[in-house]
Amino acid sequence: MHNAAQLMVMLAIATIFSQVQAQPRTVAGGDYPSKPVRWLVGFAPGASNDIIARVIAVHLSDSFGQQVIVDNRGGAAGMIAGETVAKAAPDGHTIVMSTGGPSVFGPMLTKRAPYRVEDFAQVVMIGYTPLIIVAHPAFPPRNPREIVQKLNAEVNRVLNNPDAVRRLQTLGLEVLGGSPEDAEQWVKREAAKVTQLIKLGKLRPE
């Protein structure tokens, strides 16, 4: 266990509850815990992460002899909960349940993230859910790239229908069409236009 690091419970949504219940363990030696443990969940009450945490918290409370309190702090894709733990005392009494998003990808991809991946010590992997893309055997694409190409082709086919375009425009949507690269170039052009208008004082950023 890293002495200066907060404790972190990593979760990639568990699929088998018996497995989840069997994996929690005491995360520090000595008299730990010496007071109630605050277990932050970065998602709303009733979400799968929350349900799993509450099931495990009951058993941890019995094992520890101290109450394990589940504290939901949703928002910012779980990073609010992560920030709360990162700023807490590194004594193991404030932990967080997290998916890979707030614990890894969030701080890596966010320019001014409130914490770093290194601010946490992983305690235990509770469970995981494998993801797989399946399709009917007759579906022509055979890999992700071909699937994306197929989707783009279908979208462009729909956008060639004037009636479909008019319906989208009535919803306030800008109809682009083309490839993902075309859309990327359009976004860059629009961003450049807006940036220029801001510099000229004709628009005010909020």
Backbone as JSON, one array per atom type, in Angstrom:
{
  "sequence": "MHNAAQLMVMLAIATIFSQVQAQPRTVAGGDYPSKPVRWLVGFAPGASNDIIARVIAVHLSDSFGQQVIVDNRGGAAGMIAGETVAKAAPDGHTIVMSTGGPSVFGPMLTKRAPYRVEDFAQVVMIGYTPLIIVAHPAFPPRNPREIVQKLNAEVNRVLNNPDAVRRLQTLGLEVLGGSPEDAEQWVKREAAKVTQLIKLGKLRPE",
  "N": [[0.84, -1.19, 0.0], [0.58, 2.24, -0.84], [1.86, 4.79, 1.1], [1.3, 7.55, 0.94], [-0.82, 7.82, -0.7], [-4.27, 8.14, -1.66], [-6.92, 5.82, -1.12], [-8.35, 3.65, -3.49], [-11.13, 2.17, -4.99], [-11.54, 0.24, -7.72], [-13.85, -0.07, -10.31], [-15.32, -1.85, -12.9], [-18.26, -2.23, -14.32], [-19.85, -4.74, -12.48], [-20.82, -8.06, -13.24], [-21.51, -10.4, -12.02], [-22.89, -11.03, -9.01], [-22.07, -12.69, -6.87], [-19.38, -12.91, -7.25], [-18.59, -10.27, -6.84], [-19.19, -9.9, -4.12], [-17.37, -11.57, -2.96], [-14.88, -10.49, -3.26], [-14.22, -8.02, -1.83], [-12.01, -6.72, 0.67], [-10.06, -6.19, 3.67], [-8.32, -3.16, 3.55], [-6.1, -2.03, 4.75], [-3.69, -2.37, 7.38], [-3.31, -2.88, 10.98], [-5.25, -0.9, 13.18], [-7.19, -0.24, 11.43], [-10.47, -0.06, 10.05], [-10.57, 2.99, 11.94], [-12.67, 4.58, 12.26], [-15.89, 5.51, 10.82], [-16.13, 4.65, 7.34], [-16.03, 6.51, 4.43], [-17.5, 6.06, 1.43], [-17.27, 7.03, -1.7], [-19.32, 7.35, -4.55], [-19.3, 8.01, -7.87], [-21.64, 8.42, -9.32], [-25.19, 8.61, -10.01], [-27.74, 7.91, -7.49], [-29.12, 4.66, -7.55], [-27.99, 3.88, -9.92], [-26.06, 1.33, -11.58], [-23.48, 1.14, -10.47], [-23.88, 2.33, -7.99], [-25.74, 0.6, -6.78], [-24.24, -1.76, -6.56], [-22.19, -0.88, -4.88], [-23.62, -0.38, -2.51], [-24.55, -2.9, -1.85], [-22.13, -4.2, -1.3], [-21.16, -2.55, 0.73], [-22.7, -3.12, 2.97], [-21.72, -5.64, 3.78], [-19.04, -5.01, 4.18], [-19.28, -3.25, 6.33], [-20.1, -4.99, 8.36], [-17.83, -6.63, 8.45], [-15.74, -4.83, 9.07], [-16.58, -3.68, 11.44], [-17.17, -1.1, 11.6], [-19.15, 1.54, 10.29], [-19.77, 1.66, 6.8], [-20.26, 4.18, 4.69], [-22.11, 4.99, 1.93], [-21.68, 7.49, -0.38], [-23.1, 9.42, -2.69], [-21.82, 11.23, -5.33], [-22.43, 12.52, -7.98], [-21.71, 13.64, -11.36], [-19.73, 15.4, -13.82], [-18.83, 13.14, -15.15], [-18.09, 11.38, -13.12], [-15.83, 12.53, -12.03], [-16.08, 14.42, -10.02], [-16.48, 13.01, -7.65], [-14.02, 11.7, -7.63], [-12.26, 13.87, -7.31], [-12.99, 14.73, -4.76], [-12.07, 12.62, -3.16], [-9.37, 12.67, -3.79], [-8.57, 14.97, -2.5], [-8.95, 14.39, 0.1], [-7.95, 13.26, 3.43], [-5.19, 11.05, 3.38], [-5.8, 8.47, 4.61], [-7.2, 6.18, 4.22], [-9.85, 6.2, 4.93], [-11.54, 7.46, 3.26], [-12.75, 6.56, 0.32], [-13.16, 5.64, -3.17], [-15.43, 4.46, -5.57], [-14.96, 3.56, -8.85], [-15.18, 3.73, -12.41], [-13.18, 3.11, -15.37], [-13.32, 5.57, -16.6], [-13.53, 8.12, -14.89], [-11.31, 7.56, -13.31], [-9.08, 7.06, -14.88], [-9.2, 7.78, -17.77], [-10.46, 10.31, -17.67], [-8.73, 12.17, -16.1], [-6.51, 11.92, -17.77], [-7.3, 12.91, -20.24], [-8.38, 15.37, -19.78], [-7.58, 18.75, -19.76], [-7.19, 20.43, -17.52], [-7.43, 18.77, -15.2], [-8.7, 17.91, -11.93], [-7.19, 16.16, -10.47], [-4.63, 13.59, -10.57], [-3.87, 10.46, -12.21], [-1.96, 9.17, -10.71], [-2.54, 9.96, -8.14], [-4.01, 8.15, -6.79], [-4.29, 4.92, -5.23], [-4.81, 1.75, -6.39], [-7.07, -0.5, -4.98], [-8.76, -2.83, -5.17], [-10.08, -4.79, -7.8], [-13.36, -4.97, -8.5], [-15.14, -6.1, -10.33], [-16.05, -6.86, -13.75], [-17.31, -6.09, -17.04], [-17.5, -7.65, -20.04], [-17.41, -6.37, -23.37], [-18.91, -6.72, -26.52], [-19.32, -6.54, -30.0], [-21.95, -7.61, -31.94], [-23.47, -9.14, -34.81], [-25.88, -9.96, -37.36], [-25.26, -12.9, -39.3], [-25.47, -12.38, -42.01], [-24.88, -9.74, -42.29], [-22.94, -7.44, -44.01], [-20.43, -5.95, -43.22], [-17.28, -6.72, -41.7], [-15.55, -5.9, -39.77], [-14.73, -3.26, -37.36], [-14.02, -0.88, -38.81], [-15.28, -1.27, -41.3], [-17.89, -1.32, -40.45], [-18.29, 1.34, -39.59], [-17.94, 2.62, -42.05], [-20.15, 1.58, -43.41], [-22.25, 2.67, -41.88], [-21.84, 5.4, -42.35], [-22.36, 5.5, -45.08], [-25.09, 4.84, -45.1], [-26.16, 6.98, -43.68], [-25.53, 9.11, -45.39], [-27.07, 8.35, -47.55], [-29.66, 8.73, -46.56], [-29.55, 11.49, -46.21], [-29.59, 12.37, -48.76], [-32.16, 12.52, -49.39], [-34.47, 14.92, -49.93], [-36.74, 15.48, -48.37], [-36.13, 14.35, -45.89], [-33.98, 15.93, -45.18], [-35.23, 18.45, -44.88], [-36.87, 17.91, -42.68], [-34.96, 17.52, -40.68], [-33.82, 20.04, -40.61], [-35.91, 21.58, -39.65], [-35.74, 20.93, -37.04], [-33.68, 22.38, -36.21], [-31.18, 21.47, -36.94], [-27.97, 21.2, -38.43], [-27.3, 20.06, -41.55], [-24.87, 17.98, -42.65], [-23.57, 15.68, -43.92], [-21.46, 13.6, -46.02], [-18.16, 12.4, -45.16], [-16.65, 11.35, -41.96], [-14.3, 12.82, -41.89], [-14.96, 15.0, -43.46], [-16.87, 16.2, -41.84], [-15.27, 16.88, -39.68], [-13.6, 18.83, -40.83], [-15.52, 20.77, -41.37], [-16.31, 21.51, -38.77], [-13.9, 22.64, -37.87], [-13.7, 24.83, -39.61], [-15.97, 26.33, -38.86], [-15.32, 26.85, -36.2], [-13.08, 28.45, -36.55], [-14.28, 30.69, -37.76], [-15.94, 31.63, -35.69], [-14.02, 32.2, -33.74], [-12.65, 34.31, -34.98], [-14.68, 36.26, -35.07], [-15.0, 36.7, -32.35], [-12.52, 37.83, -31.72], [-12.78, 40.2, -33.13], [-14.6, 41.47, -31.64], [-17.26, 41.15, -32.12], [-18.66, 39.04, -31.16], [-19.27, 37.67, -27.93], [-17.58, 35.61, -25.76], [-18.93, 33.19, -23.55]],
  "CA": [[0.0, 0.0, 0.0], [1.36, 3.46, -0.91], [1.52, 5.53, 2.31], [0.83, 8.9, 0.67], [-1.88, 7.8, -1.72], [-5.63, 7.81, -1.24], [-7.33, 4.48, -1.52], [-9.33, 3.67, -4.58], [-11.74, 0.93, -5.42], [-11.79, 0.32, -9.15], [-15.0, -0.86, -10.72], [-15.89, -1.86, -14.24], [-19.53, -2.74, -13.8], [-19.81, -6.17, -12.2], [-21.93, -8.82, -13.81], [-21.86, -11.54, -11.16], [-22.87, -10.5, -7.66], [-21.3, -13.54, -5.97], [-17.98, -12.54, -7.43], [-18.39, -8.98, -6.21], [-19.22, -10.05, -2.67], [-16.24, -12.35, -2.46], [-13.61, -9.83, -3.45], [-13.82, -6.97, -0.9], [-11.11, -7.16, 1.73], [-9.5, -5.1, 4.45], [-7.34, -2.52, 2.69], [-4.95, -1.55, 5.5], [-3.52, -3.16, 8.59], [-3.45, -2.2, 12.26], [-6.58, -0.67, 13.74], [-8.07, 0.25, 10.37], [-10.73, 1.38, 10.14], [-10.76, 3.49, 13.3], [-13.88, 5.4, 12.23], [-16.66, 5.16, 9.63], [-15.49, 4.81, 6.05], [-16.86, 7.21, 3.45], [-17.29, 5.43, 0.13], [-17.87, 7.87, -2.71], [-19.71, 6.77, -5.84], [-19.42, 9.16, -8.76], [-22.81, 8.29, -10.19], [-26.45, 8.88, -9.32], [-28.36, 6.8, -6.76], [-29.89, 3.75, -8.39], [-27.17, 3.4, -11.02], [-25.49, 0.02, -11.27], [-22.35, 1.32, -9.55], [-24.43, 2.63, -6.67], [-26.35, -0.61, -6.23], [-23.16, -2.67, -6.19], [-21.51, -0.32, -3.71], [-24.46, -0.53, -1.32], [-24.55, -4.33, -1.48], [-20.84, -4.51, -0.7], [-21.0, -1.75, 1.94], [-23.32, -3.84, 4.1], [-20.81, -6.69, 4.22], [-17.84, -4.37, 4.71], [-19.61, -2.73, 7.66], [-20.07, -6.13, 9.28], [-16.46, -7.11, 8.58], [-14.9, -3.81, 9.69], [-17.05, -3.22, 12.74], [-17.4, 0.32, 11.41], [-20.1, 1.76, 9.2], [-19.29, 2.11, 5.5], [-21.32, 5.06, 4.23], [-22.07, 5.27, 0.49], [-21.95, 8.91, -0.62], [-23.21, 9.65, -4.13], [-21.39, 12.55, -5.82], [-22.46, 12.43, -9.42], [-21.34, 14.82, -12.13], [-18.43, 15.43, -14.5], [-18.46, 11.76, -15.49], [-17.48, 10.73, -11.97], [-14.63, 13.21, -11.58], [-16.35, 15.14, -8.78], [-16.18, 12.07, -6.58], [-12.58, 11.5, -7.63], [-11.6, 15.05, -6.73], [-13.24, 14.73, -3.31], [-11.17, 11.64, -2.53], [-7.98, 13.12, -3.98], [-8.29, 16.04, -1.55], [-9.2, 13.91, 1.46], [-6.78, 12.74, 4.15], [-4.8, 9.74, 2.82], [-5.78, 7.5, 5.71], [-8.01, 5.02, 3.87], [-11.23, 6.31, 5.4], [-12.3, 8.04, 2.17], [-12.42, 5.78, -0.87], [-14.07, 5.92, -4.27], [-15.68, 3.42, -6.56], [-14.85, 4.25, -10.12], [-14.9, 3.03, -13.66], [-11.97, 3.63, -15.98], [-13.52, 6.95, -17.05], [-13.03, 9.14, -13.97], [-10.06, 7.21, -12.65], [-7.96, 7.01, -15.81], [-9.36, 8.56, -18.98], [-10.78, 11.7, -17.33], [-7.53, 12.98, -15.83], [-5.56, 11.87, -18.88], [-7.8, 13.64, -21.4], [-8.82, 16.7, -19.37], [-6.4, 19.62, -19.67], [-7.02, 20.92, -16.15], [-8.09, 17.8, -14.31], [-8.45, 18.24, -10.52], [-6.32, 15.15, -9.87], [-3.88, 12.77, -11.53], [-4.01, 9.02, -12.01], [-1.03, 8.77, -9.66], [-3.02, 10.37, -6.82], [-4.77, 7.06, -6.2], [-3.75, 3.57, -5.2], [-5.88, 0.78, -6.62], [-7.23, -1.46, -3.88], [-9.28, -4.11, -5.65], [-11.0, -4.79, -8.93], [-14.58, -5.64, -8.03], [-15.74, -6.91, -11.39], [-15.95, -6.28, -15.09], [-18.29, -6.5, -18.03], [-16.92, -7.67, -21.39], [-18.24, -5.78, -24.41], [-18.68, -7.33, -27.82], [-20.25, -6.14, -31.06], [-22.43, -8.78, -32.67], [-24.32, -8.81, -35.95], [-26.42, -11.09, -38.11], [-24.24, -13.44, -40.22], [-25.59, -11.82, -43.36], [-24.47, -8.33, -42.28], [-21.69, -7.44, -44.79], [-19.18, -5.54, -42.57], [-16.59, -7.77, -40.95], [-14.68, -5.3, -38.75], [-15.24, -1.94, -36.97], [-13.86, 0.1, -39.87], [-16.32, -1.5, -42.3], [-19.16, -0.92, -39.83], [-18.36, 2.8, -39.68], [-18.16, 2.96, -43.46], [-21.54, 1.24, -43.72], [-23.11, 3.66, -41.23], [-21.7, 6.66, -43.08], [-23.06, 5.37, -46.35], [-26.53, 4.88, -44.85], [-26.51, 8.36, -43.31], [-25.49, 9.93, -46.6], [-28.22, 7.96, -48.38], [-30.82, 9.42, -46.0], [-29.4, 12.93, -46.42], [-29.88, 12.67, -50.16], [-33.61, 12.66, -49.49], [-34.79, 16.31, -49.56], [-37.73, 15.53, -47.3], [-35.42, 14.07, -44.64], [-33.18, 17.12, -44.86], [-36.14, 19.49, -44.39], [-37.29, 17.54, -41.33], [-33.84, 17.77, -39.78], [-33.63, 21.49, -40.49], [-36.96, 22.12, -38.78], [-35.31, 20.68, -35.66], [-32.54, 23.23, -35.95], [-29.96, 20.73, -37.16], [-27.19, 21.5, -39.63], [-27.11, 18.82, -42.3], [-23.52, 17.99, -43.22], [-23.32, 14.6, -44.86], [-20.06, 13.34, -46.27], [-17.43, 11.47, -44.29], [-16.24, 11.95, -40.69], [-13.27, 13.82, -42.17], [-15.67, 16.2, -43.93], [-17.48, 16.83, -40.66], [-14.18, 17.47, -38.9], [-13.19, 20.06, -41.49], [-16.59, 21.75, -41.17], [-16.21, 22.01, -37.39], [-12.73, 23.51, -37.8], [-14.02, 26.08, -40.29], [-16.9, 27.08, -38.04], [-14.59, 27.31, -35.02], [-12.24, 29.56, -36.98], [-15.15, 31.84, -37.97], [-16.37, 32.15, -34.39], [-12.84, 32.77, -33.09], [-12.39, 35.59, -35.62], [-15.71, 37.19, -34.63], [-14.69, 37.04, -30.96], [-11.38, 38.76, -31.76], [-13.25, 41.48, -33.65], [-15.54, 42.04, -30.67], [-18.65, 41.0, -32.58], [-19.26, 38.01, -30.31], [-18.68, 37.62, -26.6], [-17.58, 34.24, -25.22], [-19.55, 33.03, -22.22]],
  "C": [[0.88, 1.24, 0.0], [0.93, 4.37, 0.23], [0.87, 6.87, 2.01], [-0.34, 8.95, -0.29], [-3.23, 7.51, -1.09], [-5.96, 6.42, -1.76], [-8.4, 4.57, -2.59], [-9.84, 2.29, -4.88], [-12.11, 1.08, -6.88], [-12.97, -0.59, -9.49], [-15.25, -0.72, -12.21], [-17.1, -2.77, -14.1], [-19.57, -4.27, -13.67], [-21.03, -6.87, -12.77], [-22.38, -9.96, -12.91], [-21.74, -11.1, -9.71], [-22.07, -11.38, -6.71], [-19.82, -13.22, -6.07], [-17.69, -11.22, -6.73], [-18.32, -9.12, -4.7], [-17.99, -10.77, -2.13], [-14.94, -11.58, -2.49], [-13.26, -8.73, -2.45], [-12.96, -7.54, 0.22], [-10.64, -5.96, 2.53], [-8.35, -4.5, 3.67], [-6.17, -1.92, 3.45], [-4.87, -2.32, 6.8], [-3.77, -2.37, 9.84], [-4.88, -2.1, 12.71], [-7.55, -0.14, 12.69], [-9.29, -0.64, 10.23], [-11.02, 1.8, 11.58], [-11.99, 4.38, 13.4], [-14.67, 5.01, 10.98], [-15.91, 5.48, 8.34], [-16.47, 5.47, 5.08], [-16.51, 6.67, 2.07], [-18.02, 6.25, -0.93], [-18.15, 7.09, -3.99], [-20.01, 7.94, -6.76], [-20.6, 9.12, -9.7], [-24.08, 8.4, -9.35], [-26.96, 7.67, -8.54], [-29.21, 5.96, -7.7], [-29.12, 3.25, -9.6], [-26.52, 2.08, -10.6], [-24.32, 0.13, -10.3], [-22.83, 1.53, -8.13], [-25.0, 1.38, -6.02], [-25.28, -1.58, -5.75], [-22.45, -2.18, -4.94], [-22.33, -0.55, -2.44], [-24.55, -2.0, -0.87], [-23.25, -4.67, -0.76], [-20.67, -3.79, 0.63], [-21.59, -2.44, 3.16], [-22.36, -4.88, 4.66], [-19.51, -6.11, 4.78], [-18.09, -3.82, 6.1], [-19.56, -3.84, 8.7], [-18.64, -6.59, 9.52], [-15.58, -6.13, 9.35], [-15.29, -3.51, 11.14], [-17.22, -1.71, 12.76], [-18.34, 0.5, 10.23], [-19.38, 2.23, 7.94], [-20.44, 2.88, 4.86], [-21.13, 5.35, 2.74], [-22.53, 6.7, 0.26], [-21.94, 9.16, -2.13], [-22.81, 11.09, -4.47], [-21.28, 12.48, -7.33], [-22.04, 13.73, -10.09], [-19.94, 14.72, -12.69], [-17.91, 14.03, -14.78], [-17.71, 11.08, -14.36], [-16.28, 11.46, -11.39], [-14.85, 14.04, -10.32], [-16.04, 14.26, -7.58], [-14.67, 11.84, -6.48], [-11.84, 12.66, -7.0], [-11.79, 15.09, -5.22], [-12.29, 13.79, -2.59], [-9.72, 12.1, -2.64], [-7.59, 14.18, -2.96], [-8.51, 15.62, -0.09], [-7.9, 13.44, 2.12], [-6.46, 11.34, 3.65], [-4.7, 8.66, 3.89], [-6.65, 6.28, 5.43], [-9.44, 5.09, 4.32], [-12.11, 7.05, 4.4], [-11.86, 7.33, 0.9], [-13.44, 6.08, -1.95], [-14.21, 4.68, -5.14], [-15.7, 4.1, -7.92], [-14.69, 3.3, -11.28], [-13.6, 3.6, -14.23], [-12.09, 5.08, -16.41], [-12.95, 7.98, -16.1], [-11.68, 8.83, -13.37], [-8.85, 7.25, -13.58], [-8.15, 7.99, -16.97], [-9.65, 10.03, -18.69], [-9.55, 12.54, -17.08], [-6.52, 12.97, -16.96], [-5.99, 12.78, -20.02], [-8.25, 15.06, -21.07], [-7.61, 17.58, -19.12], [-6.14, 20.07, -18.24], [-7.77, 20.0, -15.17], [-7.75, 18.12, -12.85], [-7.57, 17.22, -9.8], [-5.61, 14.38, -10.97], [-4.14, 11.29, -11.24], [-3.15, 8.58, -10.84], [-1.48, 9.16, -8.26], [-3.75, 9.25, -6.09], [-3.96, 5.77, -6.18], [-4.9, 2.6, -5.39], [-5.89, -0.24, -5.5], [-7.68, -2.81, -4.41], [-10.15, -3.88, -6.88], [-12.22, -5.6, -8.54], [-15.16, -6.55, -9.11], [-15.58, -6.23, -12.73], [-17.07, -6.82, -15.98], [-17.63, -6.51, -19.41], [-17.92, -7.09, -22.38], [-17.89, -6.41, -25.75], [-19.74, -6.84, -28.8], [-20.65, -7.39, -31.84], [-23.35, -8.32, -33.8], [-24.82, -10.1, -36.59], [-25.35, -11.59, -39.09], [-24.29, -12.83, -41.62], [-25.16, -10.36, -43.44], [-23.09, -8.22, -42.93], [-20.42, -7.03, -44.03], [-18.6, -6.65, -41.7], [-15.62, -7.22, -39.91], [-15.21, -3.9, -38.44], [-15.12, -0.89, -38.07], [-14.97, -0.04, -40.92], [-17.69, -1.13, -41.75], [-19.34, 0.59, -39.93], [-18.62, 3.25, -41.1], [-19.6, 2.69, -43.87], [-22.5, 2.27, -43.13], [-23.05, 5.0, -41.97], [-22.46, 6.62, -44.41], [-24.57, 5.47, -46.17], [-26.98, 6.29, -44.48], [-26.54, 9.25, -44.54], [-26.66, 9.6, -47.53], [-29.47, 8.68, -47.89], [-30.75, 10.92, -46.3], [-29.57, 13.34, -47.87], [-31.37, 12.82, -50.42], [-33.99, 14.07, -49.04], [-35.79, 16.4, -48.4], [-37.07, 15.27, -45.94], [-34.6, 15.27, -44.21], [-34.06, 18.22, -44.28], [-36.58, 19.18, -42.96], [-36.18, 17.82, -40.31], [-33.65, 19.27, -39.56], [-34.69, 22.13, -39.62], [-36.64, 21.89, -37.31], [-34.09, 21.52, -35.29], [-31.21, 22.54, -36.16], [-29.28, 21.16, -38.45], [-26.89, 20.19, -40.33], [-25.76, 18.88, -43.01], [-23.35, 16.93, -44.29], [-21.83, 14.38, -45.05], [-19.47, 12.35, -45.28], [-17.14, 12.12, -42.95], [-15.17, 13.02, -40.89], [-13.9, 15.12, -42.66], [-16.28, 16.95, -42.76], [-16.41, 17.51, -39.81], [-13.73, 18.8, -39.51], [-14.24, 21.15, -41.33], [-16.52, 22.35, -39.77], [-15.04, 22.98, -37.26], [-13.01, 24.86, -38.46], [-14.94, 26.96, -39.45], [-16.21, 27.64, -36.8], [-13.71, 28.5, -35.37], [-13.08, 30.83, -37.19], [-15.54, 32.48, -36.64], [-15.2, 32.81, -33.67], [-12.54, 34.16, -33.66], [-13.4, 36.64, -35.16], [-15.49, 37.62, -33.19], [-13.56, 38.06, -30.92], [-11.8, 40.15, -32.24], [-14.25, 42.15, -32.71], [-16.99, 41.94, -31.08], [-19.39, 39.9, -31.85], [-18.56, 38.03, -28.97], [-18.72, 36.2, -26.09], [-18.17, 34.2, -23.83], [-18.94, 31.86, -21.49]]
}
